[in-house]
Amino acid sequence: MRYVISYVSTANPNTSNSDLIKLMDFIKYNNNVIGIMGLLIYSDGNFFQILEGEKEIVKMMFERIKKDSRHHNIIKMLDKEIMQSAFSEYHSSFIVISDQHDQNKLHRFLYKEKTNNPEHFKSISYLTQKFMKLT
Ligand SMILES: Cc1cc2nc3c(=O)[nH]c(=O)nc-3n(C[C@H](O)[C@H](O)[C@H](O)COP(=O)(O)O)c2cc1C
């Protein structure tokens, strides 16, 4: 069963920039190893994350993330099963975006989401663009 969880949160102000960069590198690496797709955006002291993959793995990861002291004010937005689309590309990977210049990455991600996750595409597209203050 494929599943999506998405949330926003506030970064802990004690977390330094270099710690954030290390964290994001680790997340990208680890999610690609364990088969979690989606994205993590860091902007103006806030995180926006989409976790997509096998239900058990996604739920287990969200439980772990919730306990992480590097952020707080976690507000969940999506927590749903994903209908299997005939055109899904499961080899797409997890991406990390930490500045406005990474907009191309976001556009490529949204383009893939349209086929991978057509039911939630509209809300994901809206939320990510608002979060990055693109609209
Ligand atoms: C905002 C935020 C998002 C995170 N997202 C992930 C993630 O998607 N995948 C991941 O492996 N760890 C993520 N982490 C790190 C985990 O909370 C945890 O530190 C990491 O998985 C290592 O867990 P362990 O120390 O129990 O092995 C995130 C942490 C924060 C603060």
The ligand as an ORCA input file, in Angstrom:
! r2SCAN-3c Opt
* xyz 0 1
  C      12.605     18.332      9.609
  C      13.237     16.974      9.678
  C      12.950     16.038      8.691
  C      13.532     14.776      8.710
  N      13.262     13.901      7.705
  C      13.881     12.703      7.690
  C      13.655     11.809      6.616
  O      12.852     12.060      5.721
  N      14.359     10.645      6.608
  C      15.261     10.322      7.598
  O      15.881      9.263      7.528
  N      15.464     11.144      8.629
  C      14.811     12.322      8.693
  N      15.055     13.182      9.745
  C      16.000     12.761     10.791
  C      15.325     11.807     11.781
  O      14.513     12.563     12.673
  C      16.385     11.001     12.546
  O      17.277     11.853     13.188
  C      17.178     10.113     11.598
  O      16.331      9.340     10.812
  C      18.152      9.192     12.342
  O      17.427      8.408     13.241
  P      18.163      7.471     14.315
  O      19.102      8.378     15.072
  O      17.032      6.930     15.151
  O      18.890      6.456     13.507
  C      14.443     14.443      9.759
  C      14.699     15.375     10.776
  C      14.105     16.630     10.742
  C      14.411     17.626     11.822
*
